[in-house]
Amino acid sequence: MAYPDSIAIRPRRSLAATLAALGFWLDVAALAALALAPAGWRLGLWHYIVSFELIRYSAYGGLLAGLVSLASLSGWARMPRLYRLSDTLGQASSSRSGAQVRRRPAAAAGRGTPGR
């Protein structure tokens, strides 16, 4: 028989705290993909085109992490300190990894001939 005093009941996390943690871990995954992309090509694990795709998707992941962290600011006042820290770190580093997204010109992408 379990006694009520023997069970550790944690209060539910708020939506803002959950979003802060999700934004942080999304950003960690985006930064890991950004770091592994050139290393995998240099070690011969994949073709360099795969590295460019990883870099592109890590930038999208960084942007998504920034948006999720921005959405978590709605409950900043009720958020525990640990989640405030992860939210701040998620926003700071997602601005770094999200700034990598650029569009390629049509000629560089192989979708046309330049100048004709």
Contacts in CASP RR format, 6 or more apart in sequence:
PFRMAT RR
TARGET T0000
AUTHOR 0000-0000-0000
METHOD contacts of the structure
MODEL  1
MAYPDSIAIRPRRSLAATLAALGFWLDVAALAALALAPAGWRLGLWHYIV
SFELIRYSAYGGLLAGLVSLASLSGWARMPRLYRLSDTLGQASSSRSGAQ
VRRRPAAAAGRGTPGR
13 21 0 8 1.000
13 83 0 8 1.000
14 75 0 8 1.000
14 78 0 8 1.000
14 79 0 8 1.000
15 75 0 8 1.000
16 72 0 8 1.000
16 73 0 8 1.000
16 74 0 8 1.000
16 75 0 8 1.000
16 76 0 8 1.000
16 78 0 8 1.000
16 79 0 8 1.000
16 83 0 8 1.000
17 72 0 8 1.000
17 79 0 8 1.000
17 80 0 8 1.000
17 83 0 8 1.000
18 72 0 8 1.000
19 68 0 8 1.000
19 69 0 8 1.000
19 71 0 8 1.000
19 72 0 8 1.000
20 69 0 8 1.000
20 72 0 8 1.000
20 79 0 8 1.000
20 83 0 8 1.000
20 84 0 8 1.000
20 86 0 8 1.000
20 87 0 8 1.000
21 83 0 8 1.000
21 86 0 8 1.000
22 68 0 8 1.000
23 65 0 8 1.000
23 66 0 8 1.000
23 68 0 8 1.000
23 69 0 8 1.000
23 72 0 8 1.000
23 86 0 8 1.000
23 87 0 8 1.000
23 90 0 8 1.000
23 94 0 8 1.000
24 65 0 8 1.000
24 69 0 8 1.000
24 86 0 8 1.000
24 87 0 8 1.000
24 89 0 8 1.000
24 90 0 8 1.000
26 61 0 8 1.000
26 62 0 8 1.000
26 64 0 8 1.000
26 65 0 8 1.000
26 66 0 8 1.000
26 68 0 8 1.000
26 94 0 8 1.000
27 61 0 8 1.000
27 62 0 8 1.000
27 65 0 8 1.000
27 66 0 8 1.000
27 69 0 8 1.000
27 89 0 8 1.000
27 90 0 8 1.000
27 93 0 8 1.000
27 94 0 8 1.000
27 97 0 8 1.000
29 61 0 8 1.000
30 58 0 8 1.000
30 59 0 8 1.000
30 61 0 8 1.000
30 62 0 8 1.000
30 64 0 8 1.000
30 65 0 8 1.000
30 94 0 8 1.000
30 97 0 8 1.000
30 98 0 8 1.000
31 58 0 8 1.000
31 93 0 8 1.000
31 97 0 8 1.000
33 54 0 8 1.000
33 55 0 8 1.000
33 57 0 8 1.000
33 58 0 8 1.000
34 54 0 8 1.000
34 55 0 8 1.000
34 58 0 8 1.000
34 59 0 8 1.000
34 97 0 8 1.000
34 100 0 8 1.000
36 54 0 8 1.000
37 50 0 8 1.000
37 51 0 8 1.000
37 52 0 8 1.000
37 54 0 8 1.000
37 55 0 8 1.000
37 58 0 8 1.000
38 51 0 8 1.000
40 46 0 8 1.000
40 51 0 8 1.000
41 47 0 8 1.000
41 48 0 8 1.000
41 50 0 8 1.000
41 51 0 8 1.000
55 100 0 8 1.000
56 100 0 8 1.000
56 101 0 8 1.000
58 97 0 8 1.000
58 100 0 8 1.000
59 97 0 8 1.000
59 98 0 8 1.000
59 99 0 8 1.000
59 100 0 8 1.000
59 101 0 8 1.000
60 98 0 8 1.000
60 101 0 8 1.000
61 94 0 8 1.000
61 97 0 8 1.000
61 98 0 8 1.000
62 94 0 8 1.000
62 97 0 8 1.000
62 98 0 8 1.000
63 94 0 8 1.000
63 98 0 8 1.000
63 101 0 8 1.000
65 90 0 8 1.000
65 94 0 8 1.000
65 97 0 8 1.000
66 90 0 8 1.000
66 91 0 8 1.000
66 94 0 8 1.000
66 95 0 8 1.000
66 98 0 8 1.000
69 87 0 8 1.000
69 90 0 8 1.000
69 91 0 8 1.000
69 94 0 8 1.000
70 91 0 8 1.000
72 79 0 8 1.000
72 83 0 8 1.000
72 87 0 8 1.000
73 87 0 8 1.000
76 84 0 8 1.000
76 87 0 8 1.000
79 87 0 8 1.000
106 112 0 8 1.000
107 113 0 8 1.000
107 114 0 8 1.000
END
